[in-house]
Amino acid sequence: MRSLQEIAAGVRAGSVDPVELVEEAFARAADAADLNAVVHLDVNGARKAAAAHDRRGALAGVPVLVKEIIEVEGLPYRCGSASMDETGRQDADVVRRLRAAGAIVIGLSHTHEFAYGCTGTSNRVGPCRNPHDPERMTGGSSSGSAAAVAAGVVPLALGTDTAGSVRIPAALCGVVGFKPAYGTLPTDRVFPLSQSLDHVGVLTRTAVDATYALAALGMPTARRAPRLGIATNPEYFQLSPEASSAWSSALRTFDAVEVRLPDWERSFTTGANLQGPEATANHAGRSHDLYQPDVQQRLREAAEVRAVNYERAKEDAIAITAELDAVFQQVDAVLAPTVLTTAPFITEADTVRRLLLNNTRLANVTRHAAVSLPLPADGLPVGLQVIASSNEKAAAAACWIEAHL
């Protein structure tokens, strides 16, 4: 398995052909078609880009999928919804950055409709399926990006994360999901869910690849041995037996001090109260009749958040961020499980939302960098979450942990 750096170096040196990389990606996409991870392949556009490639850039020739809520010029812009059937008018800035770094966009990846769900089961084309067991969910909302990377279709995919939407599917599919700090990657021409919480991130096979990709897109990085903390809040450890076993095994491989994160209930409620009114506003004036039933329900719940609670949430978010910043005076990064369980069955989508969202919302409220790393486990994958005070420290911690695991 070649790293992103090795692929790009081979393209620049002339030993790897971008055309062959694209054709290989198309073949793997065909083999994995039953997963529903790829909702559109830009066959002609990608072939044309590969044939004309100038063999330059940090991501030279790397095939990439873009989550379908991110606008790509000339490609369908549907956000996974039967209510929307547009064509991208221009590339989002993050897509322009990909192309400038030499990457080749081969198509669009599945999203939970409008990124408003954590299971990856609701989309105009049906659920996305987990490569480890197609009867199980991928998690969401960056469902197709995680599944496509896990299945080997592409080595890099873009996702978005408002309450865990990069990290949750990364954990359930056994790949790396890196949500950099708020504003690191631009969100222009990304369909918004909650502007206070929306982040753009990447999904890759390794932490080294994620760090390399983000550096190519403009994120500075640094490497040194990190000071690690382990969260002690009990709410983060209501784990299934499989997740608990993998977590306990991982902890034996490195030293860390115990730290307490901000109050879980307050953090979770603050995230929900920030997201609700902003999601309601973003979908105002649209007909919800063709929305998926669970997304309609989310919007009904969002509309019930009172204005006074939204204003209080903005104040609480500042206070919670300060509390977490104080923790980061002691350590560079805090570790906790990414999700509480392995991938549930698709048929359980209506009952597992809290199990998936429980541990990821804090880093959106505080806007800190957060990464999900796959943990060695028997059977289905589980994830280890790294929350850090900066992108550089998140990358250093993630790469260090990956090397030691």
Secondary structure, 3 states (H helix, E strand, C coil): CCCHHHHHHHHHHCCCCHHHHHHHHHHHHHHCHHHCCEEEECHHHHHHHHHCCCCCCCCCCCEEEEECCECCCCCEECCCCCCCCEECCCCCHHHHHHHHCCCEEEEEECCCHHHCCCCCCCCCCCCCEECCEEEEECCCCCHHHHHHHHCCCCCEEEEEECCCCCHHHHHHHCCEEEECCCCCCCCCCECCCCCCCCEEEEEECCHHHHHHHHHHCCCCCCCCCCCEEEECCHHHHCCCHHHHHHHHHHHCCCCCEEECCCCHHHHHHHHHHHHHHHHHHHCCCCCCCCCCHHHHHHHHHHHCCCHHHHHHHHHHHHHHHHHHHHHCCCCCEEEEECCCCCCCEHHHCCCCHHHHHCCCHHHHHHCCEEEEEEECCCCCCEEEEEEECCHHHHHHHHHHHHHHC
